[in-house]
Amino acid sequence: MRGHVVPAVVLGVPLVAMLATQWLPFVNGPHVWFGLPSMFVWTAVWSTLVTPALALVERRRERR
């Protein structure tokens, strides 16, 4: 059972972060981060972090 928990957590964190975007007040507002709307930066960062998360899950799967 433990073997399935780690991939679920690794892939669940970016998923929850992206789905919660609209309810997070520090993201969903008239804020600017790095000269861009905060929601755009938030989504771009979490979208970029999905790739290493998927690579980690794939490596763990190949070891078995």
C-alpha positions in Angstrom: 0.0 0.0 0.0 2.8 2.4 0.8 4.0 2.2 -2.8 0.9 3.9 -4.0 0.8 6.7 -1.4 3.9 8.5 -2.6 2.8 8.9 -6.2 -0.6 10.1 -5.1 0.9 12.7 -2.8 3.5 13.8 -5.4 0.9 14.3 -8.1 -1.8 15.5 -5.7 0.0 18.5 -4.4 0.2 20.3 -7.8 -3.4 19.2 -8.6 -4.8 20.7 -5.4 -2.7 23.8 -5.8 -4.1 24.4 -9.3 -7.7 23.6 -8.4 -7.5 25.9 -5.3 -6.3 28.9 -7.3 -9.6 30.6 -7.5 -10.1 30.4 -3.7 -6.7 31.6 -2.6 -6.9 35.3 -1.8 -3.2 35.9 -2.3 -3.4 34.5 -5.8 -6.9 35.5 -7.0 -6.8 39.3 -6.7 -5.4 42.4 -8.3 -1.8 41.5 -7.5 1.2 41.6 -9.7 4.1 39.1 -9.3 7.2 39.7 -11.5 5.2 42.1 -13.6 2.5 39.5 -14.5 -0.9 38.8 -13.0 -0.5 36.6 -9.9 -2.9 33.9 -11.2 -0.8 33.6 -14.3 2.5 33.2 -12.4 0.9 30.7 -9.9 -0.5 28.5 -12.7 2.7 28.6 -14.7 4.8 27.6 -11.7 2.6 24.7 -10.7 2.3 23.6 -14.4 6.1 23.6 -14.6 6.3 21.5 -11.4 4.1 18.8 -12.8 6.8 17.6 -15.1 9.4 16.7 -12.4 6.6 15.2 -10.4 5.6 12.9 -13.3 9.2 12.0 -13.9 9.6 11.1 -10.2 6.6 8.8 -10.3 7.7 7.2 -13.6 11.2 6.5 -12.1 9.7 4.9 -9.1 7.4 2.8 -11.3 10.3 1.6 -13.5 12.3 0.5 -10.4 9.6 -2.0 -9.6 
